[in-house]
Amino acid sequence: MSKEKLSREETAKLEIGHTSIKRSYAIALSAMFLALIFMYPLIQFTYEFNTRKIHSMAELQPLTIFPRLGNVPMKKGLMEFNHNLCDAIKSYENSLEDTSALRALLLPPAQKILLHSFRTGNEKVIVGRDGWLFYASDFNYLANPGFLRPERLRKRELSGVQPDPVKAILHFAEQLNERGIRLVLLPVPVKPMLYGEKLGGVSGILQNSSFREFRQRLEEAGVAVVDLAPEFAAMRKSGGEPYLKTDTHWTPEGMNLAARRAAEKLALPGAGAPSAEKRIPQQITALGDIAAMLKLEKPEQFFEPETVTTIDWRCRPDKNASILLLGDSFTNMYDAAAMNWGVNAGFANHLAFYAGRPVDVIARNDTGAFATRELLANELKRGRDRLKGKKVVIWEFAIRELADGNWKLLDMTLGKAPEVRFLNVNEPRTVTAVVLAVSVVPRPHAAPYKDHVMTLHLGDIDSGSDQALVYIDSMRDNVLQPAASLRAGDTVRIELSPWSSAEAQYGNWNRSEINDETLMLQEPCWGKLAAHPAVSGK
């Protein structure tokens, strides 16, 4: 007689058995679990209070994705709405992660163990040989399929971006050609392209499979492309280093070479270099931005600071110049104090020296695919013709943008100044005003860069009808500034000065703007809070 087969439940009972627990133990374990649930929000609140310097309960605004969605017109299509929804959810999730007390407490020691024992980085950093560090997004440019492959473009388009760099660049070039302006493109190589042996690969030049087609299509359309990869590879063979060991950016020598090659492509008559006696050398010692991405308490324990010598050619930006440079953090390197690698010795400075004439500059860290073009387009919409008198536009961006950038199609039509003018100051003036709207402020350590400028829309200035559009610093060295706590309805006492007086220092900082195109056409002021904002509840 065959034995009856047991059911799954009966088999599980036989294999696992029955576990009994005393009532006192059950109560103790339940109490511990509930205590942990209720204690963590208290720990998190204390952490937020200390790190964000919250001064009142009124500043603790709930984070919600819906206000961002409310500004998205449905007529732009479900795809764009979905893209904004995904961005909002991702931003919310990132903010939860970035402000986690446990993450702040546990991540540095965990990263130290991973680095010390396994030479492992994190989601942003790849640890190479001999102390070389690499930005993961730079590596992805090489590892991913060709950025012009149709299936790749379709996939990225579904995420709500304009993925085709050729389409955007030719659209921009055509608008410049209508005004008799040439476009010169400078896609700066990323470090893994030239240091494959430091990643366990081969030496020589590595490249995304679509770059050859990209360059060919642009040059056939009359757009000059400066390919620095062969020059940088030759530099390495001769014993030079075009890139820093712990940073994403080039060395002063690599930047100098890039400036020479770019100046040759400009092909402007009458070029003559300034006297070499005008140069001012600066010696800078620092750790790179990739080392900072590891979130170690003392990164200098693992990586030695690098010392470089930069040259200031005393070639200052000039808005009336015939050359306009659009650039990202490679342009700001050695020029923007916030990047900790010196000032007045960046790419624009060197480009002007080798071109033998002044250069106008619009530079913004990150998002090189559209950020500087967007700034240029906004100036034109305000009726400020930044392209007047220009002969050449040189557009510099990190080459990884070809694979992951949002290549927006932007209109460069010259507009008219708005009829309803906001307050425009000619000299510093302290006023009392009500905050009508604020732009988004990133969380410390969440943004790619540690400094940030936000935008304010002010009204009821000195109890009158005047309004003002104001730029103001909201984060310095990953520390939120008092302006970051402002909310609509707050009453502030603020010193306003012309934006032109602060643009040289703060214009290349990451900046967020209010999602209102008409509002952003107004001429901005620069602001400095006279005192900590008072919450009026108005």
BAKE-265786 format. One record per residue (C-alpha): residue number from 1; residue in three letters; x negated, y, z negated. Coordinates in pm, 1 decimal. Each point is the difference from the previous one (the first is absolute). Layout:
BEGIN
 resi resn       px       py       pz
  NUM  ALA        X        Y        Z
...
***
This chain:
BEGIN
 resi resn       px       py       pz
    1  MET      0.0      0.0      0.0
    2  SER   -151.2    335.5    112.4
    3  LYS    -56.1    268.8   -252.7
    4  GLU    225.1    304.8     40.7
    5  LYS   -191.4    306.4    124.5
    6  LEU    -17.3    286.4   -249.1
    7  SER    117.2    348.3     89.4
    8  ARG   -244.2    292.3     17.0
    9  GLU    131.7    139.3   -328.2
   10  GLU    -46.1   -335.0   -175.8
   11  THR   -350.6    -38.8    140.9
   12  ALA    -89.9    350.8   -116.4
   13  LYS    122.4    -73.4   -353.1
   14  LEU   -211.5   -317.1    -14.9
   15  GLU   -312.4    171.1    136.2
   16  ILE     25.1    325.4   -192.2
   17  GLY    182.4   -120.0   -305.3
   18  HIS    184.0    221.3   -240.4
   19  THR   -167.0    290.3   -178.1
   20  SER    135.3    115.6   -330.4
   21  ILE    -95.8    321.4   -174.3
   22  LYS     71.8    126.5   -345.6
   23  ARG    250.5    278.1    -33.4
   24  SER   -257.0    221.2   -178.3
   25  TYR   -245.3    -43.4    289.7
   26  ALA    268.9     80.7    255.2
   27  ILE     92.9    318.8   -186.0
   28  ALA   -366.7    103.4    -32.3
   29  LEU    -72.2    -56.2    368.7
   30  SER    314.4    186.3    105.1
   31  ALA    -91.0    289.7   -228.7
   32  MET   -351.4     17.5    145.6
   33  PHE    139.6     -2.2    354.5
   34  LEU    249.4    279.2    -75.5
   35  ALA   -267.2    202.4   -180.9
   36  LEU   -224.3    -19.3    305.8
   37  ILE    283.8    111.4    227.5
   38  PHE     76.1    304.4   -215.3
   39  MET   -362.3     85.0    -86.0
   40  TYR   -129.6     30.0    356.4
   41  PRO    226.1    296.7     96.7
   42  LEU   -124.8    178.1   -311.5
   43  ILE   -361.7    -71.8     98.2
   44  GLN     70.3    115.8    353.4
   45  PHE    166.5    320.5   -120.4
   46  THR   -298.8     78.1   -223.0
   47  TYR   -237.0    -64.6    288.5
   48  GLU    203.1    223.1    232.8
   49  PHE     13.6    272.6   -264.8
   50  ASN   -378.4      3.1    -34.2
   51  THR   -100.3    -41.1    364.3
   52  ARG    258.8    231.3    156.0
   53  LYS     -6.7    254.6   -284.3
   54  ILE    377.1      8.6    -25.4
   55  HIS    103.6    300.0   -204.3
   56  SER    369.8    -56.0    -35.1
   57  MET    266.9   -258.6     58.0
   58  ALA    136.8    219.6    276.7
   59  GLU   -306.3    -85.0    209.1
   60  LEU     77.3   -371.9     -3.6
   61  GLN    195.3    -13.6    324.7
   62  PRO    123.5   -341.6    111.5
   63  LEU   -173.4   -125.5    312.2
   64  THR    252.9    -68.2    273.1
   65  ILE    -21.8    -68.3    368.7
   66  PHE    331.4    152.8     96.1
   67  PRO    -89.5    370.4     13.6
   68  ARG   -257.0    -83.8    262.2
   69  LEU    258.6   -182.9    203.5
   70  GLY    246.2    283.9    -22.4
   71  ASN   -218.2    215.1    225.1
   72  VAL     -6.4   -255.0    283.0
   73  PRO    259.4     82.0    269.3
   74  MET    181.0   -313.2    109.2
   75  LYS     -6.3    124.9    360.5
   76  LYS   -371.4    -83.5      9.9
   77  GLY     96.6   -361.7     -0.3
   78  LEU     20.2   -296.7   -226.7
   79  MET   -365.3    -90.2     65.8
   80  GLU   -131.6    327.3   -142.3
   81  PHE    241.8    -23.9   -292.2
   82  ASN   -124.8   -351.4    -70.9
   83  HIS   -361.5    117.1     25.2
   84  ASN     63.8    275.5   -254.8
   85  LEU    182.0   -245.1   -226.5
   86  CYS   -293.3   -243.0     11.7
   87  ASP   -244.5    284.0    -69.0
   88  ALA    208.7    116.7   -294.7
   89  ILE     21.6   -349.1   -150.0
   90  LYS   -371.1    -55.7     51.5
   91  SER    -79.5    336.0   -156.4
   92  TYR    218.7    -84.9   -299.1
   93  GLU   -165.1   -340.1    -44.5
   94  ASN   -344.8    157.6     29.0
   95  SER     88.1    261.6   -259.2
   96  LEU    106.3   -272.9   -243.7
   97  GLU   -326.6   -181.9     61.0
   98  ASP   -218.9    309.0    -17.9
   99  THR    150.3    119.3   -328.3
  100  SER     -6.8   -338.6   -173.4
  101  ALA   -172.4     15.5   -337.6
  102  LEU    -95.5   -367.0     21.0
  103  ARG   -154.3     57.5    341.1
  104  ALA   -205.5    290.3   -134.3
  105  LEU   -116.5   -206.0   -298.1
  106  LEU    -64.4   -333.5    169.6
  107  LEU   -107.5     87.3    354.8
  108  PRO   -347.3    149.6    -74.6
  109  PRO   -125.3   -295.1   -211.3
  110  ALA    155.4   -252.2    242.2
  111  GLN   -166.1    173.0    296.1
  112  LYS   -330.5      3.4   -189.1
  113  ILE     15.6   -377.0    -47.4
  114  LEU     92.2    -60.0    365.7
  115  LEU   -281.4    222.4    119.7
  116  HIS   -263.2   -132.0   -238.4
  117  SER     80.5   -370.8     32.5
  118  PHE    135.3    -36.2    353.0
  119  ARG   -105.9    322.0    185.4
  120  THR    366.9     55.3     79.8
  121  GLY    170.9    335.1     56.2
  122  ASN    372.5     70.7     16.3
  123  GLU    270.7     62.8    259.2
  124  LYS   -178.4    318.8    114.4
  125  VAL   -365.9    -94.3    -34.9
  126  ILE   -215.2   -272.2    156.4
  127  VAL   -331.8    -59.4   -174.8
  128  GLY   -278.6    -61.5    250.2
  129  ARG   -360.8   -101.4    -32.8
  130  ASP   -279.1    210.0   -154.6
  131  GLY    238.9    237.0   -178.3
  132  TRP    193.1    106.1    311.3
  133  LEU    371.9     66.8    -44.3
  134  PHE    266.2      5.8    270.6
  135  TYR    350.7    142.6     19.7
  136  ALA    244.3   -284.6     72.4
  137  SER    200.3    205.0    253.1
  138  ASP   -318.9     53.3    200.3
  139  PHE    -55.8   -376.4     12.9
  140  ASN    363.6    -56.6    101.4
  141  TYR    -55.5    216.4    308.7
  142  LEU   -240.5   -267.3    123.2
  143  ALA    183.9   -306.4   -132.5
  144  ASN    345.2     84.2    138.2
  145  PRO    107.0    -64.1    362.4
  146  GLY    -53.8    264.2    266.1
  147  PHE    192.0    314.9    -97.2
  148  LEU    132.0     45.7    357.0
  149  ARG    136.3   -351.6     40.8
  150  PRO    375.0     21.6     78.7
  151  GLU    105.6   -233.8   -281.6
  152  ARG   -209.5    200.9   -247.1
  153  LEU    156.4    328.4    114.6
  154  ARG    352.6   -144.8    -23.4
  155  LYS    -60.2   -130.6   -350.4
  156  ARG   -130.3    333.7   -123.7
  157  GLU    281.0    189.1    173.6
  158  LEU    253.9   -201.5   -197.8
  159  SER   -151.7    146.3   -317.4
  160  GLY    108.5    346.0    117.1
  161  VAL   -330.4    146.4    123.0
  162  GLN   -113.4    106.3    345.9
  163  PRO   -279.7   -257.6     42.2
  164  ASP   -151.4     88.1    338.7
  165  PRO   -304.8    230.4    -33.4
  166  VAL    -43.4     35.9    376.8
  167  LYS    353.7    134.5     37.2
  168  ALA    -46.8    257.1   -278.8
  169  ILE   -346.2    112.6    110.6
  170  LEU    104.8     48.3    364.7
  171  HIS    311.2    188.1   -115.0
  172  PHE   -220.5    233.6   -205.1
  173  ALA   -255.4     36.9    282.3
  174  GLU    271.2     94.3    252.3
  175  GLN    125.7    278.3   -227.7
  176  LEU   -353.4    130.6    -43.1
  177  ASN    -65.7    -17.6    376.4
  178  GLU    301.8    222.8     62.0
  179  ARG   -187.5    269.9   -192.9
  180  GLY   -333.2    -69.7    168.9
  181  ILE   -146.5   -181.7   -301.2
  182  ARG   -205.3   -320.0     24.8
  183  LEU     26.8   -283.2   -252.3
  184  VAL   -305.8   -187.4   -127.5
  185  LEU     66.9   -308.9   -211.9
  186  LEU   -233.3   -116.3   -278.1
  187  PRO    117.4   -332.3   -151.3
  188  VAL   -259.2    -52.5   -274.5
  189  PRO   -112.4   -364.9    -37.2
  190  VAL     72.5   -170.6   -330.2
  191  LYS   -283.2   -154.2   -199.4
  192  PRO     76.1   -373.1     57.4
  193  MET    -43.9     57.4    375.2
  194  LEU   -373.2     54.6    -53.6
  195  TYR    -77.9   -197.8   -315.7
  196  GLY    137.4   -343.2     81.9
  197  GLU   -303.8   -171.6   -152.2
  198  LYS     85.0    155.0   -338.2
  199  LEU    332.8   -183.4     18.0
  200  GLY   -154.3   -334.6     86.6
  201  GLY     56.0     47.5    371.4
  202  VAL   -218.5     95.8    294.5
  203  SER   -195.9    318.2     55.5
  204  GLY     71.5    235.8    287.9
  205  ILE    316.9    185.5     99.7
  206  LEU    338.7   -150.6    -87.5
  207  GLN    312.5    148.1    155.1
  208  ASN    375.6    -51.8     22.2
  209  SER     89.4   -177.3    323.1
  210  SER    222.8    285.9    121.8
  211  PHE   -256.3    279.9    -27.4
  212  ARG   -143.4    -45.0    350.6
  213  GLU    347.2     29.6    155.9
  214  PHE     75.5    298.1   -227.6
  215  ARG   -309.7    188.5    109.5
  216  GLN     43.6    -84.4    368.1
  217  ARG    360.2    121.9     14.4
  218  LEU    -85.0    328.1   -170.7
  219  GLU   -305.0     75.1    211.7
  220  GLU    193.3    -75.7    318.9
  221  ALA    249.8    264.6   -116.1
  222  GLY   -279.3    255.1    -52.9
  223  VAL    -37.6    -22.9   -380.0
  224  ALA   -364.6    -14.9   -107.4
  225  VAL    -74.5   -268.8   -261.3
  226  VAL   -314.3      8.2   -215.2
  227  ASP    -95.2   -359.7    -84.7
  228  LEU   -245.3     21.4   -289.1
  229  ALA    -39.1   -374.6    -58.9
  230  PRO   -298.3    -50.4    239.3
  231  GLU   -171.1    309.2   -143.8
  232  PHE     47.8   -118.5   -357.2
  233  ALA   -119.9   -351.4     88.1
  234  ALA   -316.8    144.9    153.3
  235  MET    -45.7    211.9   -310.9
  236  ARG      6.4   -313.7   -215.9
  237  LYS   -252.4   -176.1    223.5
  238  SER   -239.5    291.3    -47.1
  239  GLY     27.8    -23.2   -379.2
  240  GLY    270.3    260.2    -66.5
  241  GLU    332.2    -43.4   -174.1
  242  PRO    310.6    164.7    149.7
  243  TYR    219.0    -95.9   -301.3
  244  LEU    -21.0     17.4   -378.2
  245  LYS    -19.4   -325.6   -195.7
  246  THR    291.5     61.0   -239.9
  247  ASP    210.2    242.9    205.9
  248  THR    222.0    -23.6    307.9
  249  HIS   -170.2    300.0    161.3
  250  TRP   -313.4     78.2    196.1
  251  THR   -336.5    115.4   -131.0
  252  PRO   -113.5    355.3     79.6
  253  GLU   -223.8   -152.9    269.1
  254  GLY    292.6   -187.4    154.5
  255  MET    215.5    313.3     -8.3
  256  ASN   -281.1    205.0    156.4
  257  LEU    -26.8   -246.1    287.5
  258  ALA    376.5      7.7     51.2
  259  ALA     -1.9    381.9      9.9
  260  ARG   -271.4      3.3    267.2
  261  ARG    183.8   -247.8    220.7
  262  ALA    333.5    179.4    -42.5
  263  ALA   -158.2    336.4     85.7
  264  GLU   -138.5   -148.5    322.2
  265  LYS    353.9   -104.6    102.0
  266  LEU    132.1    353.4    -47.2
  267  ALA   -192.7    117.6    308.0
  268  LEU     56.9    368.6    -72.4
  269  PRO   -220.1    257.0    178.0
  270  GLY   -231.6    230.4   -191.5
  271  ALA    -62.6   -230.1   -295.3
  272  GLY   -302.8     83.8   -212.9
  273  ALA    -88.0   -138.5   -341.4
  274  PRO    -49.0    241.5   -292.5
  275  SER   -344.3     44.6   -151.3
  276  ALA   -123.6   -297.4   -205.5
  277  GLU   -113.6    242.8   -271.9
  278  LYS    362.7     40.7   -104.5
  279  ARG     37.6   -354.7   -129.2
  280  ILE     39.9    -70.6   -374.1
  281  PRO    -76.8   -355.1   -119.9
  282  GLN    202.4   -147.8   -285.2
  283  GLN    -77.5   -323.2   -186.6
  284  ILE    306.3   -188.9   -121.9
  285  THR     13.6   -315.2   -215.7
  286  ALA    333.4   -181.4    -37.2
  287  LEU    186.4   -330.0     17.0
  288  GLY    229.4    -58.5    296.5
  289  ASP    376.7    -11.1     22.6
  290  ILE      8.5   -380.2     49.1
  291  ALA   -175.7    -51.7   -332.9
  292  ALA    273.1    213.0   -160.2
  293  MET    268.1   -223.2    156.8
  294  LEU   -120.7   -291.3   -214.7
  295  LYS    142.9    175.4   -309.9
  296  LEU   -299.7    -93.2   -213.9
  297  GLU    -60.4    192.3   -320.2
  298  LYS   -372.9     32.6     81.6
  299  PRO    -58.9    -76.7    369.8
  300  GLU   -360.4    120.0    -31.7
  301  GLN    -71.5   -322.7   -190.5
  302  PHE     45.1   -188.3    328.3
  303  PHE    -84.9    255.3    267.7
  304  GLU   -276.2    258.6     12.4
  305  PRO     95.2    357.3     89.5
  306  GLU   -130.7    113.0    339.0
  307  THR   -200.2    315.7     63.5
  308  VAL     36.6    187.3    328.0
  309  THR   -130.7    328.6    138.0
  310  THR    248.9    216.3    185.3
  311  ILE    -59.4    309.7    211.6
  312  ASP    208.8    317.3     -9.3
  313  TRP    -42.9    176.8    335.4
  314  ARG    209.4    295.9   -122.7
  315  CYS    245.3    -52.0    284.8
  316  ARG    331.1     90.7   -162.0
  317  PRO    343.2    -79.3    152.4
  318  ASP    149.7    271.6    218.0
  319  LYS    368.2     -1.0    101.9
  320  ASN    -86.0    207.1    306.9
  321  ALA   -249.7   -257.8    128.3
  322  SER     40.1   -159.5    343.6
  323  ILE    -44.9   -349.8   -150.6
  324  LEU    261.0   -155.1   -229.8
  325  LEU    -98.8   -303.5   -206.3
  326  LEU    273.2   -228.6   -133.2
  327  GLY   -148.1   -236.0   -258.2
  328  ASP     56.7   -232.5   -292.6
  329  SER   -218.3    -92.3   -298.9
  330  PHE   -301.9    -54.9    225.7
  331  THR     22.4    370.4     85.6
  332  ASN     47.0     95.1   -366.2
  333  MET   -292.1   -216.8   -117.1
  334  TYR   -284.7    224.3   -127.3
  335  ASP    228.6    299.8     33.1
  336  ALA    288.0    -43.0   -247.8
  337  ALA   -108.5     27.1   -363.9
  338  ALA    274.7   -243.3   -107.1
  339  MET   -179.3   -285.0    179.4
  340  ASN   -308.2     40.4   -226.2
  341  TRP   -252.9      3.2    284.2
  342  GLY    -82.3    369.7     18.8
  343  VAL    149.1    298.3    183.8
  344  ASN    -54.3    204.7    316.9
  345  ALA   -198.8   -275.7    171.2
  346  GLY    269.1   -202.1    173.8
  347  PHE     71.6   -105.4    355.8
  348  ALA    148.7    334.6    109.4
  349  ASN   -311.6    178.6   -124.4
  350  HIS   -224.8   -228.6    206.6
  351  LEU    227.0      4.7    305.1
  352  ALA    -10.1    381.3      5.3
  353  PHE   -379.3     -8.3    -27.8
  354  TYR    -46.9   -235.7    294.2
  355  ALA    272.8    167.7    208.7
  356  GLY   -164.6    337.2    -63.0
  357  ARG    328.7    169.6    -78.7
  358  PRO    262.7     17.7   -279.2
  359  VAL    255.6   -275.0    -55.3
  360  ASP    357.7     26.3   -128.5
  361  VAL     94.0   -287.3   -231.3
  362  ILE    319.5   -175.0   -107.9
  363  ALA    -95.6   -294.3   -222.3
  364  ARG    197.1   -226.2   -230.2
  365  ASN   -111.1   -316.9   -178.3
  366  ASP    172.3   -321.2    113.7
  367  THR    272.1    -62.3    265.6
  368  GLY   -218.7    131.2    280.4
  369  ALA    246.8   -134.8    258.0
  370  PHE    242.3    286.9    -60.7
  371  ALA    -83.5    219.5   -302.6
  372  THR   -211.5    266.8    169.6
  373  ARG    216.6      7.4    312.9
  374  GLU    300.1     49.2   -228.7
  375  LEU   -170.5    291.6   -176.4
  376  LEU    -79.0    154.2    339.1
  377  ALA    356.8    -51.8    124.7
  378  ASN    141.0    163.8   -316.0
  379  GLU   -219.2    307.1     47.0
  380  LEU    118.3     30.7    359.5
  381  LYS    363.7    -31.8   -109.8
  382  ARG    -56.0    289.3   -243.7
  383  GLY   -103.5    215.6    293.0
  384  ARG   -368.3    -13.4    -93.2
  385  ASP   -184.8    -88.9    320.6
  386  ARG   -293.4   -203.3   -132.8
  387  LEU    -77.4   -106.1    360.2
  388  LYS    -47.3    355.1    128.2
  389  GLY   -339.8     39.9    163.9
  390  LYS    -88.4   -368.3    -42.5
  391  LYS   -195.1   -175.6    276.0
  392  VAL    -50.9   -341.1   -162.9
  393  VAL    169.8   -201.7   -274.6
  394  ILE   -213.9   -274.8   -150.0
  395  TRP    205.1   -252.4   -193.2
  396  GLU   -189.9   -209.0   -255.5
  397  PHE    161.7   -290.9   -184.2
  398  ALA   -104.8   -334.8   -151.7
  399  ILE     25.1   -267.8    268.5
  400  ARG    211.4   -225.1   -226.7
  401  GLU    289.5    241.8     64.3
  402  LEU     29.6   -152.8    346.7
  403  ALA    128.0   -319.7   -159.8
  404  ASP    199.9    123.8   -299.5
  405  GLY     75.5    370.4     53.1
  406  ASN    334.7    161.9     74.8
  407  TRP    -55.6    163.2    339.3
  408  LYS    283.7    249.3     -7.1
  409  LEU     90.0    193.3    313.3
  410  LEU    -15.0    363.9   -110.4
  411  ASP    114.6    311.5    183.6
  412  MET   -268.4    270.7     35.3
  413  THR    235.6    268.9    128.9
  414  LEU    -64.6    348.2   -136.2
  415  GLY    301.4    116.6   -200.8
  416  LYS    108.3    328.5   -152.0
  417  ALA    -43.3    115.9   -354.4
  418  PRO    319.2    -60.7   -203.6
  419  GLU    233.8    300.0    -20.1
  420  VAL     67.2    -46.4   -371.4
  421  ARG   -341.0     56.6   -149.9
  422  PHE   -100.9   -123.9   -341.4
  423  LEU   -214.4    195.0   -242.1
  424  ASN   -348.1     50.4    144.1
  425  VAL   -258.7    150.9   -233.3
  426  ASN   -312.8    188.6    107.0
  427  GLU   -167.1     -9.0   -340.0
  428  PRO     48.4   -199.4   -324.3
  429  ARG    333.8     62.9   -167.7
  430  THR    153.1   -164.9   -307.2
  431  VAL    374.4    -64.9     17.3
  432  THR    274.8   -191.4   -178.7
  433  ALA    199.4   -233.7    221.3
  434  VAL    231.6   -301.5      6.3
  435  VAL   -113.5   -323.0    163.6
  436  LEU    245.0    -97.0    274.3
  437  ALA   -183.2   -305.6    137.0
  438  VAL   -326.7   -189.2    -40.8
  439  SER   -191.8   -244.0    219.7
  440  VAL   -103.1   -351.0   -103.4
  441  VAL   -307.2    -29.8   -223.8
  442  PRO   -201.5   -325.2      9.4
  443  ARG    -86.0   -194.7   -311.7
  444  PRO   -362.9     20.3   -120.4
  445  HIS   -217.2   -269.3    156.7
  446  ALA    285.9    -95.1    235.2
  447  ALA    -91.2    236.5    283.6
  448  PRO   -305.0    -53.8    223.5
  449  TYR   -154.2    322.6   -132.0
  450  LYS    -18.5    142.7   -348.4
  451  ASP    110.9    359.2     70.6
  452  HIS    337.9    118.0    122.6
  453  VAL    194.8    314.1     86.7
  454  MET    378.0     12.0    -33.2
  455  THR    257.7    241.3    143.9
  456  LEU    250.9    210.7   -193.4
  457  HIS    306.0    186.0    124.3
  458  LEU     61.9    290.8   -235.6
  459  GLY    303.2    227.7    -28.1
  460  ASP    139.3    275.5   -225.9
  461  ILE   -344.0    159.6     -2.2
  462  ASP     -5.0    262.5   -276.7
  463  SER    379.0    -47.6    -17.6
  464  GLY     39.1    120.4    358.7
  465  SER     92.7   -167.9    327.3
  466  ASP   -355.6    -68.8    121.0
  467  GLN   -114.3   -353.8     72.8
  468  ALA   -348.4   -143.3     50.9
  469  LEU   -167.9   -310.9    133.5
  470  VAL   -294.7    -83.1   -224.5
  471  TYR   -289.9   -245.2     12.6
  472  ILE   -145.8    -88.9   -340.1
  473  ASP   -244.2   -262.6   -126.1
  474  SER    180.2   -294.0   -159.8
  475  MET   -285.6   -245.3    -62.5
  476  ARG   -373.0     42.6    -57.7
  477  ASP   -239.8   -289.1    -38.9
  478  ASN    296.7   -237.9    -49.1
  479  VAL    139.5    214.9   -282.4
  480  LEU    346.8    150.5     47.5
  481  GLN     11.0    377.0    -36.1
  482  PRO    283.0    194.5   -173.3
  483  ALA    172.0     72.6    333.0
  484  ALA     55.5   -374.8     50.6
  485  SER    265.0      2.6   -273.0
  486  LEU    211.9    270.1    166.2
  487  ARG    356.0    -87.5     96.6
  488  ALA    276.1    185.4    182.6
  489  GLY    163.5    245.3   -241.7
  490  ASP   -313.7     75.3   -203.0
  491  THR    -93.2    361.6    -60.5
  492  VAL   -367.9     76.5     48.9
  493  ARG   -237.4    290.4    -35.7
  494  ILE   -243.7    -30.3    287.2
  495  GLU   -275.9    200.1    162.3
  496  LEU     40.4     17.6    377.7
  497  SER   -280.5     88.2    240.3
  498  PRO    -45.7    -24.2    377.5
  499  TRP    -42.1   -357.2    123.2
  500  SER   -284.8    125.8    219.4
  501  SER   -202.4     75.2   -314.3
  502  ALA     22.6   -365.1   -114.6
  503  GLU     21.5   -189.0    330.1
  504  ALA   -376.4    -45.6     37.0
  505  GLN    -15.3   -178.4   -338.1
  506  TYR    332.6   -185.4    -10.0
  507  GLY    105.2    -29.5    364.9
  508  ASN   -172.3   -335.3     49.3
  509  TRP    148.9   -156.2   -315.4
  510  ASN    275.9   -254.8     37.2
  511  ARG    325.8    192.1     -4.3
  512  SER    366.4    -96.1    -18.7
  513  GLU    268.6    221.3    144.8
  514  ILE    373.1     40.3    -54.7
  515  ASN    214.0   -193.8    246.8
  516  ASP    161.6    306.8    153.8
  517  GLU   -136.3    104.1    339.8
  518  THR    155.1    347.7     -9.1
  519  LEU   -139.8     66.8   -346.1
  520  MET   -349.4   -115.7     95.2
  521  LEU    -12.9    256.4    281.7
  522  GLN    -29.0    276.3   -259.3
  523  GLU   -339.0    154.1    -76.9
  524  PRO   -133.1   -162.6   -321.0
  525  CYS   -162.0    161.9   -302.5
  526  TRP   -251.9   -150.8   -239.5
  527  GLY    121.8    -39.4   -358.1
  528  LYS   -152.0    -28.3   -344.1
  529  LEU    220.5    -52.1   -304.9
  530  ALA    -42.0    282.7   -249.2
  531  ALA    120.4   -229.3   -281.7
  532  HIS    139.0   -349.8    -43.5
  533  PRO    340.7    -14.8    172.3
  534  ALA    298.7     61.1   -220.3
  535  VAL    293.5   -228.3     67.1
  536  SER    302.5    223.6     18.8
  537  GLY    261.8   -260.6     86.2
  538  LYS    140.1    239.9    249.9
***
